[in-house]
Amino acid sequence: AAVAAESFGDRVFQLTPSASSTTVTEGHDNVFQLCFTDPNQGRTAADFIKNNGLAQKVAVIYNNSDDYSTGIYQGFKAQAETVGLEIVSTTTFPEDTTTDFSAQITDAYNNGAEMIFLPIYYTPASNILIQASQKGYDFTYFGCDGLDGILTLEGFDTSLAEGVMLLTPFSADADDERTQSFVSKYNELHGETPNQFAADGYDAVYIIYEALQAAGCTGDMSAEEICEALIPVFTDPGFSVDGLTGSGMQWGTNGEVSKDPLIVQITNGVYVSQ
């Protein structure tokens, strides 16, 4: 959000692969998102859980000092009420450095939760999985794109994440040629499987390239001239891009991307599309 304010003032075009708060684009005609917005992630998660009968009684643990976590929770809560999904426990924690989640986990258990919804990042989520296992609690878990990366977290026993489901724009197990080529090259360079953060970052570069081509931009143009040329391209209904994280991606005048989310489940230590 801080960068968006500065880029707007300087008229520098901005496409963010990871800043998902709606406040990032509000009032900034030069700022566009490649990631899903927070409320949209929450709504999509609630629909998927309900429509697939994954759970009826759900607990939520979220970071109430974080716009990302709070925004997803608010979207999830509203949609859960609409579709008849029962939230039996809602607990918070104040910051990403929090490590003790015993109170939150116990509250979920005491209120009969079948599933814990985790609209948080993978580091605190890993602690929740560890501590729930230590207490012998058998929950299922559902998260959003912030959980992507938990399998490569140093020192974490990935067997504890077996069965965890998460909403993401990218799945490394997809069998299309574009994805498999990217995964193969990424593995070759970095020695690990790319997650959605890598894929969104990769897509962002090539989306800007496509827009520059469509706008007829040249290297002698100023940053402000390029910005003013790219904005109408991105908001043109005829402009769409196929990438790793979506086919036919388009953008509205509010800067929000339109693309279909994927649901993956951790199975035998890898992400598997659902």
C-alpha positions as CSV (number, residue, x, y, z in Angstrom):
1,A,0.0,0.0,0.0
2,A,2.9,2.4,0.8
3,V,4.5,1.6,-2.6
4,A,1.2,2.1,-4.4
5,A,0.8,5.6,-2.9
6,E,4.3,6.5,-4.1
7,S,4.0,5.0,-7.6
8,F,0.7,6.9,-8.0
9,G,2.3,10.2,-7.1
10,D,5.2,9.6,-9.4
11,R,3.0,8.1,-12.2
12,V,5.0,4.8,-12.4
13,F,3.0,1.8,-13.6
14,Q,2.7,-0.9,-11.0
15,L,1.6,-4.6,-11.3
16,T,1.9,-6.5,-8.0
17,P,2.1,-10.3,-7.8
18,S,1.5,-10.4,-4.0
19,A,-0.2,-7.3,-2.6
20,S,-3.7,-8.6,-2.3
21,S,-5.4,-5.9,-0.1
22,T,-8.1,-3.9,-1.8
23,T,-6.5,-0.8,-0.2
24,V,-3.5,-1.2,-2.6
25,T,-5.5,-0.3,-5.7
26,E,-8.2,2.0,-4.2
27,G,-7.8,5.5,-5.7
28,H,-4.7,4.4,-7.7
29,D,-5.5,4.1,-11.4
30,N,-1.9,3.0,-12.1
31,V,-1.9,0.0,-9.8
32,F,-3.0,-3.5,-10.8
33,Q,-3.0,-6.8,-9.1
34,L,-2.0,-10.2,-10.4
35,C,-3.0,-12.0,-7.1
36,F,-6.5,-12.5,-5.9
37,T,-7.9,-9.9,-3.5
38,D,-8.3,-10.9,0.1
39,P,-12.1,-10.8,0.4
40,N,-12.4,-12.9,-2.8
41,Q,-10.1,-15.6,-1.4
42,G,-12.3,-15.8,1.7
43,R,-15.5,-16.1,-0.3
44,T,-14.1,-18.7,-2.7
45,A,-12.8,-20.8,0.2
46,A,-16.2,-20.7,2.0
47,D,-18.0,-21.8,-1.2
48,F,-15.5,-24.6,-1.9
49,I,-15.7,-26.0,1.7
50,K,-19.5,-25.9,1.7
51,N,-20.1,-27.1,-1.9
52,N,-17.8,-30.1,-1.5
53,G,-19.0,-31.1,2.0
54,L,-15.6,-30.8,3.5
55,A,-16.9,-29.6,6.9
56,Q,-19.9,-28.1,8.5
57,K,-18.4,-26.8,11.7
58,V,-15.3,-24.6,11.1
59,A,-12.9,-22.7,13.4
60,V,-11.0,-19.7,12.1
61,I,-7.6,-18.6,13.4
62,Y,-6.4,-15.3,11.9
63,N,-3.9,-12.5,12.4
64,N,-6.0,-9.4,13.4
65,S,-3.0,-7.1,13.0
66,D,-2.5,-8.1,9.3
67,D,-4.7,-6.6,6.5
68,Y,-4.2,-9.8,4.4
69,S,-5.4,-12.1,7.1
70,T,-8.2,-9.8,8.3
71,G,-9.5,-9.2,4.7
72,I,-9.7,-12.9,3.9
73,Y,-11.4,-13.6,7.2
74,Q,-14.1,-10.9,6.6
75,G,-14.8,-12.3,3.1
76,F,-15.0,-15.9,4.5
77,K,-17.2,-14.9,7.4
78,A,-19.7,-13.1,5.2
79,Q,-19.9,-16.0,2.7
80,A,-20.1,-18.6,5.4
81,E,-23.2,-16.9,6.7
82,T,-24.7,-16.8,3.2
83,V,-24.1,-20.5,2.4
84,G,-24.9,-21.9,5.8
85,L,-21.4,-22.8,6.9
86,E,-21.1,-22.7,10.8
87,I,-18.1,-20.9,12.3
88,V,-17.9,-22.4,15.8
89,S,-14.7,-20.7,16.9
90,T,-13.0,-17.5,15.9
91,T,-9.7,-16.7,17.5
92,T,-6.9,-14.3,16.7
93,F,-3.2,-13.6,17.2
94,P,-1.5,-10.2,17.1
95,E,1.6,-10.8,14.8
96,D,3.4,-13.2,12.6
97,T,6.1,-13.8,15.2
98,T,3.5,-15.4,17.5
99,T,4.5,-19.0,18.3
100,D,2.1,-20.2,21.0
101,F,-1.3,-21.2,19.6
102,S,-2.4,-23.6,22.4
103,A,-5.4,-21.3,23.4
104,Q,-6.7,-21.0,19.8
105,I,-6.3,-24.7,19.1
106,T,-8.0,-25.7,22.3
107,D,-10.9,-23.3,21.7
108,A,-11.5,-24.9,18.2
109,Y,-11.4,-28.4,19.7
110,N,-13.8,-27.5,22.6
111,N,-16.3,-26.0,20.2
112,G,-16.4,-29.1,18.1
113,A,-14.6,-27.8,15.0
114,E,-14.1,-30.3,12.2
115,M,-11.9,-28.0,10.2
116,I,-9.6,-25.0,10.9
117,F,-9.6,-22.3,8.3
118,L,-6.2,-20.6,8.3
119,P,-6.1,-17.3,6.3
120,I,-2.5,-16.7,7.4
121,Y,1.0,-17.3,6.2
122,Y,2.8,-20.6,6.4
123,T,5.2,-19.9,9.3
124,P,2.5,-19.4,12.0
125,A,0.4,-22.1,10.2
126,S,3.2,-24.6,10.7
127,N,3.2,-23.9,14.4
128,I,-0.5,-24.5,14.6
129,L,-0.1,-27.9,12.8
130,I,2.7,-28.9,15.1
131,Q,0.9,-28.0,18.3
132,A,-2.4,-29.5,17.3
133,S,-0.6,-32.8,16.6
134,Q,1.1,-32.6,19.9
135,K,-2.3,-32.3,21.6
136,G,-3.7,-35.2,19.6
137,Y,-6.3,-33.1,17.9
138,D,-7.4,-34.4,14.5
139,F,-8.5,-31.4,12.4
140,T,-8.6,-30.9,8.7
141,Y,-7.2,-27.6,7.5
142,F,-7.9,-25.2,4.7
143,G,-5.9,-22.1,3.8
144,C,-5.2,-19.6,1.1
145,D,-2.2,-18.6,-1.0
146,G,-0.3,-17.5,2.1
147,L,0.1,-21.2,3.0
148,D,1.9,-21.9,-0.2
149,G,5.5,-22.4,0.8
150,I,4.9,-24.6,3.9
151,L,6.5,-27.6,2.2
152,T,9.8,-25.9,1.9
153,L,9.9,-24.3,5.4
154,E,13.2,-25.2,7.0
155,G,12.9,-27.7,9.8
156,F,9.2,-28.4,9.4
157,D,8.0,-32.0,9.3
158,T,6.0,-31.9,6.1
159,S,4.1,-35.1,7.1
160,L,2.1,-32.8,9.5
161,A,0.7,-30.9,6.5
162,E,-0.6,-34.1,4.8
163,G,-4.2,-33.4,3.7
164,V,-4.0,-29.6,4.1
165,M,-5.9,-27.9,1.3
166,L,-5.3,-24.4,0.0
167,L,-6.5,-22.0,-2.5
168,T,-3.8,-20.9,-5.0
169,P,-3.6,-19.6,-8.6
170,F,-0.8,-22.1,-9.5
171,S,-0.3,-25.8,-9.1
172,A,3.1,-27.3,-10.0
173,D,1.5,-30.7,-10.8
174,A,-0.5,-29.3,-13.7
175,D,0.2,-31.2,-16.9
176,D,0.1,-28.4,-19.4
177,E,3.4,-27.8,-21.3
178,R,3.7,-24.2,-20.0
179,T,3.6,-25.2,-16.3
180,Q,5.9,-28.3,-16.7
181,S,8.5,-26.3,-18.6
182,F,8.5,-23.6,-15.9
183,V,8.7,-26.2,-13.1
184,S,11.5,-28.1,-14.8
185,K,13.6,-25.0,-15.3
186,Y,12.9,-23.6,-11.9
187,N,14.0,-26.9,-10.3
188,E,17.1,-26.9,-12.4
189,L,18.1,-23.4,-11.2
190,H,16.9,-23.5,-7.6
191,G,16.7,-27.1,-6.6
192,E,13.1,-26.9,-5.4
193,T,9.5,-26.9,-6.8
194,P,8.2,-23.4,-7.4
195,N,5.2,-22.2,-5.5
196,Q,2.5,-19.6,-6.5
197,F,4.7,-16.7,-5.4
198,A,7.3,-17.7,-8.0
199,A,4.7,-18.3,-10.7
200,D,2.9,-14.9,-10.0
201,G,6.3,-13.1,-10.1
202,Y,7.2,-14.8,-13.4
203,D,3.8,-14.0,-14.9
204,A,4.0,-10.4,-13.9
205,V,7.1,-9.7,-16.0
206,Y,5.6,-11.2,-19.1
207,I,2.2,-9.6,-18.6
208,I,3.9,-6.2,-18.5
209,Y,5.9,-7.2,-21.6
210,E,2.7,-8.1,-23.5
211,A,1.1,-4.8,-22.4
212,L,4.2,-2.8,-23.5
213,Q,3.9,-4.4,-26.9
214,A,0.2,-3.7,-27.2
215,A,0.7,-0.1,-26.2
216,G,3.5,0.4,-28.7
217,C,5.9,1.6,-25.9
218,T,9.5,2.3,-26.8
219,G,12.7,2.7,-24.8
220,D,12.9,6.4,-25.2
221,M,9.6,7.0,-23.4
222,S,9.5,8.4,-19.8
223,A,8.1,6.3,-17.0
224,E,5.1,8.6,-16.8
225,E,4.4,8.3,-20.6
226,I,4.7,4.5,-20.3
227,C,2.3,4.5,-17.3
228,E,-0.3,6.5,-19.1
229,A,0.0,4.2,-22.1
230,L,-0.3,1.0,-20.1
231,I,-3.4,1.9,-18.1
232,P,-5.9,1.9,-21.0
233,V,-4.3,-1.4,-22.3
234,F,-4.9,-3.1,-18.9
235,T,-8.5,-1.9,-18.7
236,D,-9.3,-2.8,-22.3
237,P,-11.7,-5.7,-22.3
238,G,-9.9,-7.0,-25.4
239,F,-6.6,-7.3,-23.5
240,S,-6.1,-10.7,-22.0
241,V,-3.0,-12.8,-21.1
242,D,-2.5,-16.6,-20.7
243,G,0.1,-17.3,-18.0
244,L,1.1,-19.9,-15.4
245,T,-1.4,-18.6,-12.9
246,G,-4.4,-18.2,-15.2
247,S,-5.7,-18.3,-18.7
248,G,-7.4,-15.3,-20.3
249,M,-6.4,-13.0,-17.4
250,Q,-8.1,-9.6,-17.6
251,W,-8.2,-6.5,-15.4
252,G,-11.0,-4.2,-14.3
253,T,-10.8,-0.4,-13.8
254,N,-10.4,-1.2,-10.1
255,G,-7.1,-3.0,-10.8
256,E,-8.4,-6.4,-9.7
257,V,-7.5,-9.4,-11.9
258,S,-10.1,-11.8,-13.2
259,K,-8.8,-15.4,-13.2
260,D,-9.9,-18.8,-11.8
261,P,-8.5,-20.1,-8.6
262,L,-7.2,-23.6,-8.1
263,I,-7.6,-25.8,-5.0
264,V,-4.7,-28.1,-4.2
265,Q,-4.3,-30.6,-1.4
266,I,-0.9,-31.7,0.0
267,T,-0.7,-35.4,-0.7
268,N,2.5,-37.5,-0.1
269,G,4.4,-34.3,0.4
270,V,3.4,-32.5,-2.9
271,Y,0.6,-30.3,-4.0
272,V,-2.1,-32.1,-6.0
273,S,-4.8,-30.3,-7.9
274,Q,-8.4,-31.0,-6.8
